[in-house]
Amino acid sequence: MKRLRNLVFRPFIAAALTFVFLGAIIQFAVYERSRVVAENSHVELHEQLDNVRDRIKTILSQNISSANALAVIYKQYGFVKDFESVADELMRQNDFIDFIQFTNDSFVIVKVYPNTNAIALGKSLLDHPRFREEALIALRTKEIHFSGPYKMLLGPTAIAGRVPVFSGGKFIGLSIVVTKLETIQERIVINRHKFIFQIEAVNPITRQKEHFFWKGKVDPATSKSVSIPEANWVLTVAYAPGYKKPSDLYLISLFGMLLSFMSAAVVYSNAKKNVQLEKMVQIKTHSLNERIKELSTIYQVNELLKEEGQEAERIMDQLVEILPNGWQYEDCCAKIIFDGKTYTSKNYSLPIATQQAEISLIDGRTGTIQVGYVKEHRIEHNGPFLDEEQHLIDTIADTIAVYFNKVAQQRQLRKSEARFRGAFEHAAIGMSLMSPEGQWLMVNPALSLITGYSEEELLRLSFQDITHKDDLQNSLTTIPRLVSGEAEYYRGKKRYVHKNGQTVWVNINVATIKDEYGKLMYFVTQVEDVSEMVESQMKFRDLVERSLVGVYIVQDGKLAYANPRIIQDFGYSEQELYSMPIEHLIYLEDQEKVRSNMASRLRGDTEEARYEARVVSADREIIWVEMLGAITMFSGKPAIIGTMVDITRKKILELEQQKIISDLTQKNRDLEQFSHILSHNVRAPISTMLGLIDVYNSFSEPAEKQAALDGIDQSVHKLEHVIRDLNDILSVKNALSEVKSKVNLQSLLEEVKSLLDTTIRGKEAKIIANFGDVTELYTIRAYITSIFYNIVANSLKYAHPGRIPEISISGIRLDEQIVQLRFTDNGIGIDTTKNQSKLFGLYNRFNFTVEGRGLGLFMVKTQVEALKGTIELSSELDKGTDIYIRLPL
């Protein structure tokens, strides 16, 4: 404890020493770091200087070689004609050379290459003070002399290497190689953002220093220099202006101080925690000892329950003595109540604090395990008990439950096996256990009855031995899928071969039984004899296949089955019928009826329905069918099953019958009308003529007789008009055999306008036509011409006296079969509320201010109906009239 108290005062001293010690180390590190940075900069500059110097020396060395080679070639062979080829070869071998020149013994340039330097030809080096000085140096030293950099005649700055050429001790010329500064700069690889390099040369004339590449001032403290004796230059490499060398000295110093402070804090914190750590070790040691006691208790319980089949009393008597050893205080006692009996430990006294766990078994037995203290102790999370002690008592209760449940499960398993065997042996359907290889392991009497083999015979066989040969491959394919786990069960229909050789149809269900590791142990099969049902289905199918009426099954909006009769009648292949929606088979106008009927049956609103509909065959013919259907189940889902009977011939007969009735009705009306005409329009002129004849016979005076004759003449003309009108009407009624042709409506209108030209111009009428997409009609030309003529003529005849007549004619296609023509005018109009029923009657007139006979609208209606069309008229007094005519295309 004294050591722990001392530790409380030491953290401050330890923290201060740590801060001072680490601070000194960090400052020393900063000093060393600055020294290393300076040395690195020195090394880095030297490396860059060596790199640039070596590169320049390489350029000068190769230029010396090229200049000497040119001198040797000229000395030995001359190159009156071959200078260009020699110079080209030298430049290809040395890509540092930009120009090659050669002078004569008077220092006049006589050869240049390439020709871009031709401006130098004929120039004398002696004319330029600097060139003269440098040429004389080369002549005096009899060695190559590099001069420059200087500005050439062509503009760029360059260096020149001049080699004097002697023959027989006599100077004969200079071999000159020229390299531009930009070529040198391109060949020197250097980080130009970080470094700059500079060449310093002394002008031989002015004796002034000249700088190239970098012309600014260079700080000696951040640069390195070296001389290049080949050209009498000084090369300098320095850090580029604006480049700042990365420095982490301040960061390291700051980090060091922060680290010193943090380290001091950590040392203080750790020193302060020493007492706490020692106390924690004591607590953990105590806790570990408790866990050892708990594990020892669990071990003793497991050893007690190792033997199976023990009596409950024996187990509980020993368990109640084991329990107190697992708890932390020695005054612990235990009590167990199980299956109505109570068991207590030898030291049991009534505890003041208890902890317990429940036991519940699958056979209904229950119990309680209880431990307690007879003395008071320090309160933990759960009274004086530790959480681990609660886990311990729960674990012991669970272990006891598992032990007794296992016994109960074994008892129930034996009962279950007995029940299974009883159900297996007495099942009405065949059952078996089969190995993964297909060998029968166990079969019941029903399976023997189905196959005709005894139990002993089946156990010597495999399922392959009695499976029909046509179904064997499917079975052999299914077994591997069940074995591999790809499928958990199989359900299907197959054939067995009975012992007597007959075929037996069966429904078979196969399920897999696996062990606790998922490994297949055996198959459980159920076999049901469905031979009678299959034979019935085959007979029914044969009946359907041979039926003279169509039989169908519709499911999910498509044909799921169609017998050969439907395929034959409709002309589609079986694949086409099954792939198309049922609505695509039904005529457009009947689709809603068919859809509604089928939906009603599927909902259960009606059990069956009989109705007629039209079907479109593969060759686009319309077939009338009578459909009868009812709801059924097909492949486990609701469907419609029914029949389709072709009633096309019956419908044709019905339509013909309706047409005959309609024609007879119309003819009857025509006869009535004809009788009316005869009784009124014919009889009146004849009666008048008979009366006038009697008057004529009774008169004696010529004037009187002439008056009677004039009356007879008028009556004859009236009778002639009536007979001519009847003839026109009858000609319309009986002339339907006239040949139809294509009639262009615009051309037809122009023809009618020419017939009425005098009237149109006289009334200054406007006729506007817009036939849209109805440009032609396939019809009887004479009738459509008469229709246009009568309607336009009536519009002109009954024009409003107070305005210019306007007639509008338009056309529109109502559908694929019907077109509508509309005639509109702004004439005097008709009172339709008063005369609606008389609009199209013969000899009916509605305005007597204009001469007429009341025949026009009657003829239009008669001709429209003769063309299988309809006509409607709407009109309003003083506003005009609209006529709508609908005709088939």
PyMOL commands that set and color helices and strands:
alter all, ss='L'
color gray80, all
select helices_A, chain A and resi 2-76+83-93+115-120+125-127+129-141+181-187+220-222+249-304+312-326+387-426+445-451+455-459+463-466+469-484+531-545+564-570+574-579+582-585+588-603+648-698+702-734+745-755+757-763+781-797+832-838+856-866
alter helices_A, ss='H'
color red, helices_A
select strands_A, chain A and resi 99-103+109-113+145-151+157-167+170-180+195-202+209-212+223-228+233-239+332-338+341-344+353-360+366-373+430-434+440-443+489-497+503-514+520-529+550-555+558-562+608-616+622-634+637-646+741-744+766-770+776-779+806-813+818-825+870-876+880-888
alter strands_A, ss='S'
color yellow, strands_A
deselect
rebuild
show_as cartoon
